[in-house]
Amino acid sequence: DAGVIQSPRHEVTEMGQEVTLRCKPISGHNSLFWYRQTMMRGLELLIYFNNNVPIDDSGMPEDRFSAKMPNASFSTLKIQPSEPRDSAVYFCASSPKGRSTDTQYFGPGTRLTVL
Amino acid sequence: DQQVKQNSPSLSVQEGRISILNCDYTNSMFDYFLWYKKYPAEGPTFLISISSIKDKNEDGRFTVFLNKSAKHLSLHIVPSQPGDSAVYFCAARATNFGNEKLTFGTGTRLTIIP
């Protein structure tokens, strides 16, 4: 059974460019999460969806970041315009039933470098 | 404001000995705690969890201890094996809000020395 799929695995871009990260959750999972990992702050939740509806976006850093989930099998995280401080590893995760004790299953991550 | 803190960025332990990883939290609403393990170039994977109604949960070589009064939890790995070398993240959640949000620490890199 396929796990969470993220693309691209690596992205190098120049400051000011638009970046789009993609995620396909595990089939049948109801919740989807976007995290950012940095050395200083560890893993931070940016936003999460339940049944394709954004539930908590309090971690989204600023208006340059936006996330969508148009259907149960696809989500995007967009940064426009990108800045060097956005360089990090971005993880997508999904969980089965939307219960607060559910385990979250993580994808392999996208390493973003903004020059 | 880091609500979940892992104050040791790294830890080295001899193979076969006990590894103890520590985690502190500040938010008294947290009532469910998890440990995730992460290998390089992979996403974190769930290891073990504990609810605040318990003070210990064991799964094979892994045991998590929770001290609510001290707002402290620890992960014990006995005996430590080379495959345990990874970054370990502590995470916490406030389940009574029905929110799935997890708050993670910054991680501890564990190295098992053969």
Interface residues (C-beta under 8 A of the other chain):
Chain A: V4 S31 F33 Y35 M39 M40 R41 G42 L43 E44 L45 Y48 N50 I55 D56 F91 A93 S95 G98 R99 S100 T101 D102 T103 Q104 Y105 F106 G107 P108 G109
Chain B: Q2 Q6 Y32 L34 Y36 A41 E42 G43 P44 T45 F46 S49 S51 F89 A91 R93 T95 F97 G98 N99 E100 K101 L102 T103 F104 G105 T106 G107
